[in-house]
Amino acid sequence: MNCALGNFIDDDLKLRLENPTKYYLNHIHDEEIMIELIREDPYLFQHVIRLDFINKISNHDNIHQCPECRGSIIKDESGEEYCETCGLVTRTHIPYVAGEMISLPFGLK
C-alpha cells in the first residue's frame, strides 16, 4: 500500500514538472493547490482558469445533423461547422460577429 502511494506521488510530481497546465487542470478543485499556484505563478493560474472555463462551456458532442432542417453538418477549413443545406452555423471558434455575440446551438469549439 505504501509503495502504491509512492508511485502516485511520483506520477503526480512528474506530471506537475512535465505538463503543469494539465496537472493544475486535474487539480482545479483542490483549493490548496490552486492557492499555491496563484501565489507562485498568477499568469499560469489565469491560463488554467480560462482553459477550465472554455472546457465547461464547450459542447463535446459530435453532431452530424442540423437541428433546424436535418441537413448534413460539414466543417470548413477554419474549423467552423455549419449545415450544407440551410447554412446554420452550429459551432465555431469565434463567439462574436460584427461586434455582436452570437448564439450557437451546440456551443463554442
DOMIMI-507402 format. One record per residue (C-alpha): residue number from 1; residue in one letter; z, y, x. Coordinates in pm, whole numbers, plus 50000, padded with zeros to 5 digits. Each point is the difference from the previous one (the first is absolute). Example, Ala and Ser with C-alpha at 12.3 -4.5 7.8 and 13.67 -1.06 7.14 Angstrom:
2
<rec><num>1</num><residuo>a</residuo><pz>50780</pz><py>49550</py><px>51230</px></rec>
<rec><num>2</num><residuo>s</residuo><pz>49934</pz><py>50344</py><px>50137</px></rec>
# end
This chain:
109
<rec><num>1</num><residuo>m</residuo><pz>50000</pz><py>50000</py><px>50000</px></rec>
<rec><num>2</num><residuo>n</residuo><pz>50090</pz><py>50239</py><px>50278</px></rec>
<rec><num>3</num><residuo>c</residuo><pz>49672</pz><py>49922</py><px>50178</px></rec>
<rec><num>4</num><residuo>a</residuo><pz>49798</pz><py>50079</py><px>49684</px></rec>
<rec><num>5</num><residuo>l</residuo><pz>50174</pz><py>50336</py><px>49971</px></rec>
<rec><num>6</num><residuo>g</residuo><pz>49914</pz><py>50071</py><px>50362</px></rec>
<rec><num>7</num><residuo>n</residuo><pz>49632</pz><py>49925</py><px>49932</px></rec>
<rec><num>8</num><residuo>f</residuo><pz>50002</pz><py>50232</py><px>49699</px></rec>
<rec><num>9</num><residuo>i</residuo><pz>50148</pz><py>50283</py><px>50202</px></rec>
<rec><num>10</num><residuo>d</residuo><pz>49750</pz><py>49939</py><px>50279</px></rec>
<rec><num>11</num><residuo>d</residuo><pz>49705</pz><py>50001</py><px>49758</px></rec>
<rec><num>12</num><residuo>d</residuo><pz>50132</pz><py>50312</py><px>49828</px></rec>
<rec><num>13</num><residuo>l</residuo><pz>50048</pz><py>50180</py><px>50332</px></rec>
<rec><num>14</num><residuo>k</residuo><pz>49657</pz><py>49884</py><px>50115</px></rec>
<rec><num>15</num><residuo>l</residuo><pz>49841</pz><py>50145</py><px>49684</px></rec>
<rec><num>16</num><residuo>r</residuo><pz>50189</pz><py>50327</py><px>50046</px></rec>
<rec><num>17</num><residuo>l</residuo><pz>49867</pz><py>50034</py><px>50353</px></rec>
<rec><num>18</num><residuo>e</residuo><pz>49644</pz><py>49881</py><px>49936</px></rec>
<rec><num>19</num><residuo>n</residuo><pz>49934</pz><py>50152</py><px>49657</px></rec>
<rec><num>20</num><residuo>p</residuo><pz>50269</pz><py>50251</py><px>49904</px></rec>
<rec><num>21</num><residuo>t</residuo><pz>49814</pz><py>50114</py><px>49687</px></rec>
<rec><num>22</num><residuo>k</residuo><pz>49994</pz><py>49647</py><px>49857</px></rec>
<rec><num>23</num><residuo>y</residuo><pz>50362</pz><py>49944</py><px>50103</px></rec>
<rec><num>24</num><residuo>y</residuo><pz>50118</pz><py>50310</py><px>49813</px></rec>
<rec><num>25</num><residuo>l</residuo><pz>49782</pz><py>49923</py><px>49697</px></rec>
<rec><num>26</num><residuo>n</residuo><pz>50166</pz><py>49657</py><px>49987</px></rec>
<rec><num>27</num><residuo>h</residuo><pz>50341</pz><py>50172</py><px>50013</px></rec>
<rec><num>28</num><residuo>i</residuo><pz>49922</pz><py>50296</py><px>49772</px></rec>
<rec><num>29</num><residuo>h</residuo><pz>50296</pz><py>49919</py><px>49773</px></rec>
<rec><num>30</num><residuo>d</residuo><pz>50251</pz><py>49963</py><px>50286</px></rec>
<rec><num>31</num><residuo>e</residuo><pz>50176</pz><py>50335</py><px>49993</px></rec>
<rec><num>32</num><residuo>e</residuo><pz>50160</pz><py>49966</py><px>50344</px></rec>
<rec><num>33</num><residuo>i</residuo><pz>49672</pz><py>49920</py><px>50172</px></rec>
<rec><num>34</num><residuo>m</residuo><pz>49818</pz><py>50285</py><px>49826</px></rec>
<rec><num>35</num><residuo>i</residuo><pz>50276</pz><py>50251</py><px>50084</px></rec>
<rec><num>36</num><residuo>e</residuo><pz>49977</pz><py>49890</py><px>50363</px></rec>
<rec><num>37</num><residuo>l</residuo><pz>49622</pz><py>50047</py><px>49989</px></rec>
<rec><num>38</num><residuo>i</residuo><pz>50017</pz><py>50351</py><px>49855</px></rec>
<rec><num>39</num><residuo>r</residuo><pz>50237</pz><py>50101</py><px>50280</px></rec>
<rec><num>40</num><residuo>e</residuo><pz>49795</pz><py>49837</py><px>50277</px></rec>
<rec><num>41</num><residuo>d</residuo><pz>49644</pz><py>50075</py><px>49884</px></rec>
<rec><num>42</num><residuo>p</residuo><pz>49957</pz><py>50221</py><px>49692</px></rec>
<rec><num>43</num><residuo>y</residuo><pz>49619</pz><py>49987</py><px>50030</px></rec>
<rec><num>44</num><residuo>l</residuo><pz>49995</pz><py>49620</py><px>49985</px></rec>
<rec><num>45</num><residuo>f</residuo><pz>50246</pz><py>50017</py><px>49709</px></rec>
<rec><num>46</num><residuo>q</residuo><pz>49762</pz><py>50226</py><px>49805</px></rec>
<rec><num>47</num><residuo>h</residuo><pz>49707</pz><py>49771</py><px>50085</px></rec>
<rec><num>48</num><residuo>v</residuo><pz>50187</pz><py>49691</py><px>49876</px></rec>
<rec><num>49</num><residuo>i</residuo><pz>50112</pz><py>50175</py><px>49679</px></rec>
<rec><num>50</num><residuo>r</residuo><pz>49642</pz><py>50111</py><px>49932</px></rec>
<rec><num>51</num><residuo>l</residuo><pz>49859</pz><py>49650</py><px>50058</px></rec>
<rec><num>52</num><residuo>d</residuo><pz>50265</pz><py>49852</py><px>49770</px></rec>
<rec><num>53</num><residuo>f</residuo><pz>49915</pz><py>50253</py><px>49729</px></rec>
<rec><num>54</num><residuo>i</residuo><pz>49625</pz><py>49934</py><px>50029</px></rec>
<rec><num>55</num><residuo>n</residuo><pz>50063</pz><py>49626</py><px>49981</px></rec>
<rec><num>56</num><residuo>k</residuo><pz>50209</pz><py>50042</py><px>49685</px></rec>
<rec><num>57</num><residuo>i</residuo><pz>49745</pz><py>50212</py><px>49812</px></rec>
<rec><num>58</num><residuo>s</residuo><pz>49698</pz><py>49797</py><px>50107</px></rec>
<rec><num>59</num><residuo>n</residuo><pz>49862</pz><py>49736</py><px>49772</px></rec>
<rec><num>60</num><residuo>h</residuo><pz>49935</pz><py>49682</py><px>50195</px></rec>
<rec><num>61</num><residuo>d</residuo><pz>49809</pz><py>49814</py><px>49728</px></rec>
<rec><num>62</num><residuo>n</residuo><pz>49642</pz><py>49910</py><px>50077</px></rec>
<rec><num>63</num><residuo>i</residuo><pz>49802</pz><py>50103</py><px>49693</px></rec>
<rec><num>64</num><residuo>h</residuo><pz>49644</pz><py>49895</py><px>49926</px></rec>
<rec><num>65</num><residuo>q</residuo><pz>49945</pz><py>50137</py><px>49649</px></rec>
<rec><num>66</num><residuo>c</residuo><pz>49999</pz><py>50360</py><px>49872</px></rec>
<rec><num>67</num><residuo>p</residuo><pz>50286</pz><py>50075</py><px>49757</px></rec>
<rec><num>68</num><residuo>e</residuo><pz>49768</pz><py>50223</py><px>49791</px></rec>
<rec><num>69</num><residuo>c</residuo><pz>49668</pz><py>49815</py><px>49964</px></rec>
<rec><num>70</num><residuo>r</residuo><pz>50070</pz><py>49662</py><px>50163</px></rec>
<rec><num>71</num><residuo>g</residuo><pz>49726</pz><py>50062</py><px>50260</px></rec>
<rec><num>72</num><residuo>s</residuo><pz>50028</pz><py>49879</py><px>50360</px></rec>
<rec><num>73</num><residuo>i</residuo><pz>50212</pz><py>50194</py><px>50249</px></rec>
<rec><num>74</num><residuo>i</residuo><pz>49829</pz><py>50069</py><px>50332</px></rec>
<rec><num>75</num><residuo>k</residuo><pz>50119</pz><py>50163</py><px>50321</px></rec>
<rec><num>76</num><residuo>d</residuo><pz>49803</pz><py>50262</py><px>50192</px></rec>
<rec><num>77</num><residuo>e</residuo><pz>49994</pz><py>50055</py><px>50376</px></rec>
<rec><num>78</num><residuo>s</residuo><pz>50303</pz><py>50233</py><px>49990</px></rec>
<rec><num>79</num><residuo>g</residuo><pz>50210</pz><py>49740</py><px>49817</px></rec>
<rec><num>80</num><residuo>e</residuo><pz>49995</pz><py>50166</py><px>49658</px></rec>
<rec><num>81</num><residuo>e</residuo><pz>49986</pz><py>49749</py><px>49713</px></rec>
<rec><num>82</num><residuo>y</residuo><pz>49806</pz><py>50087</py><px>49687</px></rec>
<rec><num>83</num><residuo>c</residuo><pz>49817</pz><py>49844</py><px>49706</px></rec>
<rec><num>84</num><residuo>e</residuo><pz>49630</pz><py>49949</py><px>50065</px></rec>
<rec><num>85</num><residuo>t</residuo><pz>49927</pz><py>50037</py><px>49626</px></rec>
<rec><num>86</num><residuo>c</residuo><pz>50197</pz><py>50307</py><px>49883</px></rec>
<rec><num>87</num><residuo>g</residuo><pz>50104</pz><py>50150</py><px>50336</px></rec>
<rec><num>88</num><residuo>l</residuo><pz>50375</pz><py>50001</py><px>49932</px></rec>
<rec><num>89</num><residuo>v</residuo><pz>50187</pz><py>50028</py><px>50331</px></rec>
<rec><num>90</num><residuo>t</residuo><pz>50279</pz><py>49743</py><px>49987</px></rec>
<rec><num>91</num><residuo>r</residuo><pz>50144</pz><py>50046</py><px>50352</px></rec>
<rec><num>92</num><residuo>t</residuo><pz>49949</pz><py>50234</py><px>50292</px></rec>
<rec><num>93</num><residuo>h</residuo><pz>50184</pz><py>50131</py><px>50303</px></rec>
<rec><num>94</num><residuo>i</residuo><pz>49994</pz><py>50362</py><px>49880</px></rec>
<rec><num>95</num><residuo>p</residuo><pz>50228</pz><py>50103</py><px>49709</px></rec>
<rec><num>96</num><residuo>y</residuo><pz>49837</pz><py>50346</py><px>49954</px></rec>
<rec><num>97</num><residuo>v</residuo><pz>49651</pz><py>50117</py><px>49903</px></rec>
<rec><num>98</num><residuo>a</residuo><pz>49916</pz><py>50373</py><px>50021</px></rec>
<rec><num>99</num><residuo>g</residuo><pz>50370</pz><py>50077</py><px>50038</px></rec>
<rec><num>100</num><residuo>e</residuo><pz>50096</pz><py>49815</py><px>49682</px></rec>
<rec><num>101</num><residuo>m</residuo><pz>50207</pz><py>49683</py><px>50001</px></rec>
<rec><num>102</num><residuo>i</residuo><pz>49811</pz><py>49711</py><px>49844</px></rec>
<rec><num>103</num><residuo>s</residuo><pz>50141</pz><py>49706</py><px>49806</px></rec>
<rec><num>104</num><residuo>l</residuo><pz>49875</pz><py>49665</py><px>50124</px></rec>
<rec><num>105</num><residuo>p</residuo><pz>50042</pz><py>49694</py><px>49776</px></rec>
<rec><num>106</num><residuo>f</residuo><pz>50096</pz><py>49773</py><px>50288</px></rec>
<rec><num>107</num><residuo>g</residuo><pz>50174</pz><py>50240</py><px>50239</px></rec>
<rec><num>108</num><residuo>l</residuo><pz>49925</pz><py>50114</py><px>50352</px></rec>
<rec><num>109</num><residuo>k</residuo><pz>49877</pz><py>49770</py><px>50275</px></rec>
# end
